[in-house]
Amino acid sequence: MSIDDELRWDGELTVTRHDRETGTTFVIRIDSTRLGPASGGTRAAHYPSIGHALADAGKLAGAMTLKMAVSDLPMGGGKSVIALPAPRNQIDAATWTRILDIHAENIDKLEGNYWTGPDVNTNSSDMDQLSRTTKYVFGRSVGNGGAGSSAHATALGVFEAMKATARRRGLGTLDGRTVLVQGLGAVGGDVVRLAAQAGARLLVADTDPQRLEAASLAGHTVVPAGEVLRTPCDLFAPCAMGGIIDSAAAASIPTLAVAGAANNILTDAAAGEVLRDRGVLCAPDFVANAGGAFHLVGREVLGWNEDDVVERTRGIGRTLDEVYSLSEERGITTEAAALMLARARLSPASTAAATSATPAAAAASPSEPPPSEPPLLPLPSAPIPAAEAKAGLIISIAEPAKRAADIPAKRGP
């Protein structure tokens, strides 16, 4: 995978930095600031190459743009990838702290054009560490003034997506249905719990023996990781890494519906067409997994309470009904229908209407706006100057960065 090829993308900004001491490479990609400052979690992983890290960050940043747009949140899309020299569980505490401190410096240099939060291999404690250097952080621990983990909200949204998808596919409720959940981390584990409470028969897969043992003790059936795409089920819920279904897998996966927490579940549009032609109903991931964004942006930026977050998250099922109806009316895939909705909200006319309204109205909060609106966060109106590219920090700009729409300032310390 060529680094040159991966740097040629349609997003607004790519930031890279390498730390020789730890052997770590940092990537931040801003896909869009049309609706507001870019937002996206920090993912830490051991990648085969820097090209793979760039590609992953770019795809995930693009998915965040779509997620924020289709969810009516006043943020753009971005993503951080920390390409580690070894798997995360082999990185000692001192090295990890240095890595986080450097990442925080990189974020701070973007002066509010990009905000981050937890993702794969990062958590609220890591966000606390980042916040010692930069204020552009979501998902700090509650004790440090943040909203805490977004895992439960993400899982609740996926659960609502599963119910809506099963209902639309003619399966009725999840009661008595066979659901295969791939990935038993913080989100996937909660999805399993919610589905079990709804009466589903759970098949589970993971690479962590301890997670599998716990699931087995809870009465769920363990499926070998290599058999996930060959195991019959009514609904498949991928909740691990993305890129799980390509065209070949789509042609043979023995399920009636797909709805999960993983980002970029489909490798390309062709996979979605194959699923559609086979009658497999697929919930677009950037709609299904938006609960975490409601939790973090809603609580830490828009001043929502927990009831507001739950109400908006439960609305994911209604959004999917809209997506599925559009898909049927236009004869297009569900992914294409969700893209149409997102792009309509990213259009100049739509964004002009949103930015002319009050911040609370633009956010479409389910509750009354607070009596006193917080101050607006001023953002740079021009790309970061080349002089900022120092101390190993390289900034590659694909096109002039658009001015970000102002949003309410972050609450808390």
C-alpha positions as CSV (number, residue, x, y, z in Angstrom):
1,M,0.0,0.0,0.0
2,S,1.6,3.2,-1.2
3,I,1.8,6.2,1.2
4,D,1.8,8.5,-1.9
5,D,-1.5,7.0,-3.0
6,E,-3.0,7.2,0.5
7,L,-2.2,10.9,0.8
8,R,-4.2,11.6,-2.4
9,W,-7.7,11.7,-0.9
10,D,-10.6,14.1,-0.9
11,G,-10.5,15.2,2.8
12,E,-9.4,18.6,4.1
13,L,-6.3,17.8,6.1
14,T,-3.8,15.1,6.9
15,V,-1.4,15.5,9.9
16,T,1.4,13.0,10.5
17,R,4.2,12.8,13.0
18,H,6.8,10.2,14.0
19,D,8.4,9.7,17.4
20,R,11.7,8.0,17.1
21,E,12.0,7.2,20.8
22,T,8.9,5.1,20.9
23,G,8.8,4.1,17.2
24,T,5.2,5.4,17.0
25,T,3.6,7.3,14.0
26,F,0.7,9.6,14.6
27,V,-2.0,10.3,12.0
28,I,-4.9,12.8,12.2
29,R,-7.2,13.2,9.2
30,I,-9.9,15.8,9.0
31,D,-12.4,14.8,6.3
32,S,-14.8,17.8,6.7
33,T,-15.5,20.8,8.8
34,R,-18.6,21.9,6.8
35,L,-21.0,21.3,9.7
36,G,-18.5,22.2,12.5
37,P,-15.2,21.2,13.9
38,A,-14.1,17.7,13.0
39,S,-14.7,15.1,15.6
40,G,-13.6,11.5,15.8
41,G,-12.0,9.0,18.2
42,T,-8.4,8.1,18.7
43,R,-7.6,4.5,17.6
44,A,-4.4,2.8,18.7
45,A,-3.2,-0.3,16.8
46,H,-0.2,-2.1,15.3
47,Y,-0.5,-1.6,11.5
48,P,1.3,-3.5,8.7
49,S,2.5,-0.1,7.3
50,I,2.0,3.6,7.6
51,G,0.0,3.4,4.3
52,H,-2.5,1.1,6.1
53,A,-2.7,3.6,9.0
54,L,-3.4,6.5,6.6
55,A,-6.1,4.5,4.8
56,D,-7.8,3.5,8.0
57,A,-7.8,7.0,9.3
58,G,-9.2,8.4,6.0
59,K,-12.0,5.8,5.9
60,L,-12.9,6.4,9.5
61,A,-12.8,10.2,9.2
62,G,-15.2,10.0,6.2
63,A,-17.6,7.8,8.2
64,M,-17.6,10.3,11.0
65,T,-18.6,13.1,8.6
66,L,-21.5,11.0,7.5
67,K,-22.4,10.0,11.0
68,M,-22.5,13.6,12.2
69,A,-24.5,14.7,9.2
70,V,-27.2,11.9,9.3
71,S,-27.5,12.4,13.1
72,D,-28.0,16.1,12.8
73,L,-25.0,16.9,15.1
74,P,-23.1,20.2,14.5
75,M,-19.7,18.6,14.0
76,G,-17.6,17.5,11.1
77,G,-15.7,14.3,10.6
78,G,-12.1,13.4,11.6
79,K,-10.1,10.5,13.0
80,S,-6.9,9.9,14.8
81,V,-4.8,6.8,14.3
82,I,-1.8,6.0,16.5
83,A,0.3,3.4,14.6
84,L,2.1,1.6,17.5
85,P,5.4,-0.3,17.1
86,A,3.8,-3.3,18.8
87,P,0.3,-4.5,19.9
88,R,-1.2,-2.2,22.6
89,N,-0.9,-4.8,25.3
90,Q,2.9,-4.9,24.8
91,I,3.3,-1.1,25.4
92,D,4.5,-0.3,28.9
93,A,2.9,2.5,31.0
94,A,5.7,5.0,30.6
95,T,5.8,4.6,26.8
96,W,2.1,4.9,26.6
97,T,2.1,8.1,28.6
98,R,4.7,9.6,26.2
99,I,2.6,8.5,23.2
100,L,-0.5,10.1,24.6
101,D,1.3,13.4,25.5
102,I,2.7,13.7,21.9
103,H,-0.8,12.9,20.5
104,A,-2.3,15.7,22.7
105,E,0.3,18.1,21.3
106,N,-0.7,17.3,17.8
107,I,-4.4,17.8,18.6
108,D,-3.7,21.1,20.3
109,K,-1.8,22.5,17.3
110,L,-5.1,22.2,15.3
111,E,-6.6,24.8,17.6
112,G,-10.1,23.4,17.9
113,N,-10.5,22.3,14.3
114,Y,-10.4,18.7,15.5
115,W,-11.8,17.1,18.7
116,T,-11.1,13.5,19.8
117,G,-12.5,10.9,22.1
118,P,-12.1,7.2,22.9
119,D,-12.0,4.5,20.3
120,V,-10.3,1.1,19.8
121,N,-7.6,0.6,22.5
122,T,-8.2,4.0,24.1
123,N,-10.5,4.8,27.0
124,S,-11.7,7.6,29.4
125,S,-8.4,7.4,31.4
126,D,-6.5,8.1,28.2
127,M,-8.7,11.1,27.5
128,D,-8.0,12.4,31.0
129,Q,-4.3,12.2,30.1
130,L,-4.8,14.0,26.8
131,S,-6.8,16.8,28.5
132,R,-3.8,17.7,30.6
133,T,-2.3,19.2,27.3
134,T,-5.3,20.0,25.2
135,K,-8.9,20.9,25.8
136,Y,-10.2,19.4,22.6
137,V,-11.2,16.1,24.1
138,F,-14.4,14.2,24.6
139,G,-15.0,11.2,26.9
140,R,-13.0,12.2,29.9
141,S,-13.9,10.3,33.1
142,V,-16.8,11.6,35.1
143,G,-14.5,12.4,37.9
144,N,-12.5,14.7,35.6
145,G,-15.6,16.6,34.3
146,G,-16.3,14.4,31.3
147,A,-19.2,12.3,30.2
148,G,-17.4,9.0,30.7
149,S,-17.4,6.1,28.4
150,S,-19.7,6.2,25.3
151,A,-19.8,2.4,25.0
152,H,-23.3,1.9,26.6
153,A,-24.8,4.6,24.4
154,T,-23.2,3.0,21.3
155,A,-24.5,-0.4,22.3
156,L,-28.0,1.0,22.9
157,G,-28.0,2.5,19.4
158,V,-26.9,-0.7,17.8
159,F,-29.6,-2.6,19.7
160,E,-32.2,-0.2,18.4
161,A,-30.7,-0.7,14.9
162,M,-31.0,-4.4,15.3
163,K,-34.6,-4.2,16.3
164,A,-35.5,-1.9,13.5
165,T,-33.7,-4.0,10.9
166,A,-35.2,-7.3,12.2
167,R,-38.7,-5.7,12.0
168,R,-38.2,-4.3,8.5
169,R,-36.8,-7.6,7.3
170,G,-40.0,-9.4,8.5
171,L,-38.3,-11.1,11.4
172,G,-40.5,-9.4,14.0
173,T,-38.9,-8.9,17.4
174,L,-35.5,-10.4,18.4
175,D,-37.3,-12.8,20.8
176,G,-36.3,-16.3,19.7
177,R,-34.1,-15.1,16.8
178,T,-30.5,-16.2,16.4
179,V,-28.1,-13.3,16.7
180,L,-24.4,-13.6,16.0
181,V,-22.3,-10.9,17.7
182,Q,-18.7,-10.6,16.6
183,G,-16.5,-8.8,19.1
184,L,-17.2,-8.8,22.9
185,G,-15.5,-5.6,23.9
186,A,-17.2,-2.8,25.8
187,V,-19.7,-2.2,23.1
188,G,-20.2,-5.8,21.8
189,G,-20.5,-7.2,25.3
190,D,-23.3,-4.7,26.0
191,V,-25.0,-5.5,22.7
192,V,-25.0,-9.2,23.8
193,R,-26.6,-8.3,27.1
194,L,-29.3,-6.2,25.6
195,A,-30.1,-8.8,22.9
196,A,-30.2,-11.6,25.5
197,Q,-32.7,-9.5,27.6
198,A,-34.8,-9.2,24.4
199,G,-35.0,-13.0,24.2
200,A,-32.5,-13.6,21.4
201,R,-30.4,-16.7,21.1
202,L,-26.8,-15.5,21.2
203,L,-23.8,-16.8,19.2
204,V,-20.6,-15.0,20.0
205,A,-17.1,-14.7,18.6
206,D,-14.0,-13.0,19.8
207,T,-10.2,-13.5,19.9
208,D,-10.0,-13.0,23.7
209,P,-10.2,-16.3,25.6
210,Q,-11.4,-14.6,28.8
211,R,-14.3,-12.8,27.0
212,L,-15.3,-16.1,25.4
213,E,-15.2,-18.0,28.7
214,A,-17.4,-15.4,30.3
215,A,-19.9,-15.5,27.4
216,S,-19.9,-19.3,27.6
217,L,-20.6,-19.2,31.3
218,A,-23.5,-16.9,30.6
219,G,-25.0,-19.5,28.4
220,H,-24.1,-18.2,25.0
221,T,-22.7,-20.3,22.2
222,V,-19.1,-19.6,21.1
223,V,-18.3,-19.6,17.4
224,P,-14.7,-19.8,16.2
225,A,-13.4,-16.5,14.9
226,G,-12.7,-18.1,11.5
227,E,-16.2,-19.4,11.1
228,V,-18.1,-16.1,11.7
229,L,-19.0,-15.5,8.0
230,R,-20.0,-19.2,7.6
231,T,-22.3,-19.6,10.6
232,P,-26.1,-19.4,10.0
233,C,-28.0,-16.7,11.9
234,D,-31.0,-14.5,11.6
235,L,-29.0,-11.3,12.3
236,F,-25.2,-10.7,12.2
237,A,-23.9,-7.9,14.4
238,P,-20.2,-7.1,13.7
239,C,-18.9,-5.2,16.7
240,A,-15.1,-5.5,16.2
241,M,-12.9,-4.0,13.5
242,G,-14.4,-3.0,10.1
243,G,-13.9,-4.3,6.6
244,I,-15.6,-7.6,7.5
245,I,-17.9,-8.0,4.5
246,D,-16.5,-7.9,0.9
247,S,-18.3,-8.9,-2.2
248,A,-17.3,-12.6,-1.8
249,A,-18.5,-12.7,1.8
250,A,-21.7,-10.8,0.9
251,A,-22.5,-13.5,-1.7
252,S,-22.4,-16.3,0.8
253,I,-22.9,-15.0,4.4
254,P,-25.8,-17.1,5.8
255,T,-27.9,-14.3,7.5
256,L,-31.0,-12.3,6.8
257,A,-29.9,-9.0,8.3
258,V,-26.7,-7.1,9.3
259,A,-26.5,-4.4,12.0
260,G,-23.5,-3.8,14.2
261,A,-21.2,-1.3,15.9
262,A,-18.1,-1.8,13.6
263,N,-17.1,1.1,11.3
264,N,-17.0,0.5,7.6
265,I,-18.5,-3.0,7.8
266,L,-18.7,-3.2,4.0
267,T,-15.4,-3.0,2.1
268,D,-17.1,-1.3,-0.9
269,A,-20.4,-0.4,-2.5
270,A,-20.4,-3.6,-4.5
271,A,-20.7,-5.6,-1.3
272,G,-23.9,-3.7,-0.4
273,E,-25.3,-4.4,-3.9
274,V,-24.7,-8.1,-3.4
275,L,-26.4,-8.1,0.0
276,R,-29.4,-6.2,-1.5
277,D,-29.7,-8.6,-4.4
278,R,-29.7,-11.6,-2.0
279,G,-32.4,-10.0,0.3
280,V,-30.0,-9.4,3.2
281,L,-31.0,-6.1,4.9
282,C,-27.9,-4.1,6.0
283,A,-28.0,-1.2,8.5
284,P,-25.5,1.4,7.4
285,D,-22.9,1.4,10.2
286,F,-22.6,5.2,10.5
287,V,-26.3,5.3,11.4
288,A,-26.4,2.3,13.6
289,N,-23.4,3.2,15.8
290,A,-24.2,6.9,16.3
291,G,-25.2,6.5,19.9
292,G,-21.6,7.2,21.1
293,A,-21.6,10.5,19.2
294,F,-24.9,11.5,20.9
295,H,-23.4,10.7,24.3
296,L,-20.1,12.6,23.8
297,V,-21.2,15.6,21.7
298,G,-24.6,15.8,23.4
299,R,-23.3,15.7,27.0
300,E,-20.0,17.6,26.6
301,V,-20.9,20.2,23.9
302,L,-24.6,20.7,23.7
303,G,-25.5,20.4,27.4
304,W,-27.9,17.4,27.1
305,N,-28.8,15.3,30.1
306,E,-28.8,11.5,30.1
307,D,-32.5,11.4,29.2
308,D,-31.8,13.5,26.1
309,V,-29.0,11.2,25.0
310,V,-31.2,8.1,25.5
311,E,-34.1,9.7,23.5
312,R,-31.9,10.6,20.6
313,T,-30.2,7.2,20.6
314,R,-33.5,5.4,20.6
315,G,-34.3,7.5,17.5
316,I,-31.7,5.6,15.5
317,G,-34.4,3.1,14.7
318,R,-36.6,5.8,13.2
319,T,-33.7,7.1,11.2
320,L,-33.2,3.6,9.8
321,D,-36.8,3.3,8.9
322,E,-36.3,6.5,6.8
323,V,-33.2,5.0,5.2
324,Y,-35.0,1.7,4.4
325,S,-38.0,3.5,2.9
326,L,-35.7,5.6,0.7
327,S,-33.8,2.5,-0.3
328,E,-37.0,0.8,-1.4
329,E,-38.4,3.9,-3.2
330,R,-35.3,4.5,-5.2
331,G,-34.2,0.9,-5.7
332,I,-30.8,1.6,-4.2
333,T,-28.8,0.0,-1.5
334,T,-29.4,1.0,2.1
335,E,-25.8,2.4,2.2
336,A,-26.6,4.6,-0.8
337,A,-29.8,5.8,0.8
338,A,-28.1,6.8,4.0
339,L,-25.4,8.6,2.0
340,M,-28.2,10.5,0.2
341,L,-29.6,11.7,3.6
342,A,-26.2,12.6,4.9
343,R,-25.1,14.5,1.8
344,A,-28.4,16.4,1.7
345,R,-27.5,17.7,5.2
346,L,-24.0,18.5,4.0
347,S,-25.3,20.6,1.1
348,P,-24.6,24.4,1.1
349,A,-28.3,25.2,1.4
350,S,-28.7,22.9,4.4
351,T,-25.6,24.1,6.2
352,A,-26.5,27.7,5.6
353,A,-29.9,27.1,7.2
354,A,-28.3,25.4,10.1
355,T,-25.7,28.0,10.8
356,S,-28.3,30.8,10.6
357,A,-30.2,29.2,13.4
358,T,-29.3,29.1,17.1
359,P,-26.8,26.5,18.2
360,A,-29.4,24.6,20.1
361,A,-31.8,24.6,17.2
362,A,-29.1,23.5,14.8
363,A,-28.4,20.5,17.1
364,A,-32.1,19.5,17.2
365,S,-31.9,18.8,20.9
366,P,-34.9,16.7,22.1
367,S,-35.3,19.0,25.2
368,E,-35.7,22.7,25.7
369,P,-32.4,24.6,25.3
370,P,-30.8,25.8,28.5
371,P,-31.9,29.2,29.7
372,S,-28.5,30.7,29.0
373,E,-26.6,29.7,25.9
374,P,-22.9,29.1,26.4
375,P,-20.4,31.2,24.5
376,L,-19.4,30.2,21.0
377,L,-16.1,28.5,20.3
378,P,-14.1,30.7,17.8
379,L,-12.3,28.7,15.2
380,P,-9.5,29.6,12.8
381,S,-10.8,30.9,9.5
382,A,-7.7,29.8,7.5
383,P,-5.6,26.6,7.1
384,I,-2.9,26.1,9.6
385,P,0.2,28.0,8.4
386,A,3.2,26.1,7.1
387,A,5.3,27.4,10.0
388,E,3.4,25.0,12.2
389,A,5.1,22.1,10.4
390,K,8.0,21.8,12.8
391,A,9.6,19.3,15.2
392,G,8.6,16.5,12.9
393,L,5.0,17.5,12.5
394,I,4.1,17.4,8.8
395,I,0.8,18.9,7.5
396,S,-0.4,17.8,4.1
397,I,-3.4,19.7,2.8
398,A,-5.6,18.2,0.1
399,E,-7.6,21.4,-0.4
400,P,-8.0,24.7,1.5
401,A,-9.8,23.9,4.8
402,K,-13.3,25.2,5.0
403,R,-14.3,27.5,7.8
404,A,-15.9,25.4,10.6
405,A,-19.4,26.3,11.8
406,D,-19.3,27.7,15.4
407,I,-20.7,25.4,18.1
408,P,-21.3,25.9,21.8
409,A,-18.1,25.8,23.8
410,K,-17.3,22.6,25.7
411,R,-18.6,22.6,29.3
412,G,-16.7,21.6,32.4
413,P,-13.1,22.3,33.2
